[in-house]
Amino acid sequence: MTSDHGDDTDAGANFRTSQYFSEAWDIVKSNPVPFILGSTLLYIINSFAMGLFVGHWYVGIHYMVRKVRQGEDLEFGDVFRGFDNFIPNMIAGLIFSLCLGIGAAFLLVPGLIIGGILLYVMPLVAFNNESIGDAVNKSKDVAMTSLGHHSLFILSQFLCNFVGVLMCCIGVFVTMPIGFAAQALAYEDRFGR
């Protein structure tokens, strides 16, 4: 892990999508109740809220990933920690989701590029207390060091969730927390804890 991203001469080689997803799977598998049931509950709440709570959902999953990596026990309520910083997390989640959706509407590739660029906006707002503008700029700066890898990460999240949908749509309740957890691991690899 580097703290000065400008000195990262081979940033793409340090971006390990398969490792992030593998570790995310292990984390979710070892804590199925808070991750899968908590995520399912937030999926339902987010659906009724027309997607307004995606940032809170992501931050809750990220918070749980941090606890697991630090050897702490999870509580079911940890998944709701994203609501602690309500407005900034909502705005960060909406920016990520709307930009990704708009990019995908024009073709898949622009959506993947935009998703890669904005990959770190939600955790930068939630965990670094960055303003939305600063979070977008920092996320862009880091992603641009290996934009292809970041865009492929977004594609991997999409494919992971697509596999969940293929499993009678029920599998998505397992794949979505895995994707969010992998995103959290990518963030921590780039920015630390």
N, C-alpha and C positions, 0 to 999 in steps of 0.2 A: 504494500500500500504506500502510496506517495502522498505527501501533503502539498507539494508544489507540482501541479499538473502540467505546467509549462515545460518542466524538465523531463517529462515522460516521453522518451524518444520512440518507444514502441508501445504506445498506449493500447493498441488493439490486441497485442499479445497478452496483456494483463487483464483483458476483459474476458472472463471465463463463463460464458453463458451456460454451458452444460454443468459446470460445477455449481453455479448458483441454483439451477433447477434441481440438481441432485441433493444438495444440502437442504433446499426448501422442502423437497419431498420427505426427507428424513425428519425434519422438524415437525411438519404437519402430521406425518404418520405416527410420531411418538407422542403427540398431543392432539388426538382427533376431536375430542369433545370441544375444547375452546376454539380450535381453528375451524373445524367443519361445521359444527352446530352454530357457533357464534357467527361465522361468515354467512351461513344460510339465513340466520335471523336478520343480519344486516342487509343481505341481498333483498329479502322481502321488504324490509323497511325502506331501503333505497328505491325499490320498484314503486312503492306507493308514493314516495317523495319525488318521483320522476327524475331520478338520478342525481338529486342535489347532495346526497350524502356519500358519494363515491370517495371523496377525500377523507372523510371521517373513517370510512371502512378501511381504506388503505392504511391510514395512520394507526388504527387499532391493530391491524395485522402486523405492521412494522414494530409496534411497541411490544407485541407478544414475541416476535422473533428475537428482539433484543433481550428480553427476559430469559428466553430459553438459552441463548448463547452465553448469558452470564450465569447460567446454572440456577436460576430462580424458578420457583414453582409458579405456574400460571393459574389464574382465576378466570372463571367464565366472563366476569365483568371487564377484564382487560381489553377485550375486543371493542369496548365502547370508549376507550381512552381518546380516540380521535375526536370525540365531542367536547373534550376539555377546552380546546382552542377553536371554538365553533366557526366563527366567520372566516378567519384566514384559511382554515382547512377546507371549508366549503368552497371558497373562491379558487384555491389551488387545484382542488379536484375537478371543479368545473372547467377551468382553463385547460387542464390536461385532457379531459374527456371530450370537450367541445372541439379543441384543435385537432385531436386525433380523429374524431368523427368527420370533421370537415375535410381533413386531408384524405381520409379513406373514401369519402364520397366522390372525390375527383379521380381517384384510382387508388389502388392499394399502396403503391410505392410512396406517394406523397404522405399518406397516413403513417407509414412506417418511419419515414424520415422525421416527420413532425413529432411522432411519439418518441423516437430516439433522442431528439433534441430536448424534449420536455420531460424526459425520464425522471429527473431528480427534483422537479419543482415541488411536489407534495412534501417529500421529506425535508427539503431545505426550509420550507415554510414552517413545518411542524417541529423539527428538531434543532434547527439552527436559528429560528426566529427571524428568518430573512423576510424582507418585504417581497411582494409578488414580483415586482420588477427585477429586484436583485436575484431572486430565485431563478427566474427565467434566464437571466444573463449568465449566472453561474452554471446552470444546467447546460445551457447552450455551449459555453466555453469548454466544459469537460466533455460533453458529447462529441463536439467537433474534432477532438483529438483522435477519435475512432468512430466516426459516424456510421460506417458500415456495420460495425459490431453492435452498436447501440440500436440501429434499425433492425438488425437480425434478432436482437433480444426481443423487441416488440413483436416481431413475426413469431418468435417462439412462444410468447405469451398467448398470442392469438391461436396458434395451432394447439397449444395445450388446452385452451378452453374449447376449441372446436372438437377435440377428442372427447372432452367431457359432455358436450352436447350430443355427440354421436352415441354415447352410452345412455340412451333413453332420456337425455337431458338431465338426469340425476347426477351424472358424473361431474357436471360443472360445479357442483357444490364442493367437490374435492379439488378440482383443477383451479378454480379462482383463488382460493387462499394460497395454493402453491405458487401461482403466478405472482401474486402480491408479495409473498415471502421471498421469492427469487429477486424481485425488484428491490426489496429492502436489503437483501444481501449485496446486490450490485452497488447500491448507494453506500453501504458501510464499507465496501471495498474501496470505493473512490474517495469518500469523505471522512471515514472513521466514524466513531460513535459519539 
